Amino acid sequence: MTITIRPAHDFDDTATMLGPKNPTSSVCFCLSHRIPARVNRSLVGPERGEFVRELCAKKVAPGVLAYDGDEVVGWAAVAPKADLPFATSRKIPQLDDLPVWSIWCIRVRPGHRGRGVARHLIPGAVDYAVAQGAPALEGYPVDNGDEKVDLTMAYVGTRRLFEAAGFTVASPTDSVSGGFPRVLMRLVP
């Protein structure tokens, strides 16, 4: 398996990674931490996909996609923290005024999990953000030690996964995911 990382400008591949099985569903598309809750709730069914289609068409992609050959196998959301609800979160601290970018959602397609795809996604997201001018990056993974993380909550990543990409713990948070505390991790490339 040879993994390559590309900016998420291809809507069809992005939809493969993030779209619901039922196109009329009002879930996912990785919007809950990208846009204000009120806007997220207002996007119903296919409107969610159209919103993401518009994001994919912008100069700065909404994240990165991992490919095994021509097959899309992974996704990582990455964007300037100032543009995200994390910027005003009561549970995720603001460390300083550095215009950091955030990585907050990592997803690997079923059938490709356990093959190291996620270990390519975070460095790929870092490279993309740095190429767009990011001076530093943050992630908000769970600190689960050796305990297994439920797959439905694993999208935030784990402390070990971010450490493997060079991130270090910068602060505790008041956030919990899947029963585990989340930590703020930072990387200054």
Summary of the structure (lengths in Angstrom):
residues: 189
radius of gyration: 15.5
end to end distance: 26.9
largest distance: 41.2
contacts: 579
relative contact order: 0.15
helix: 32%
strand: 28%
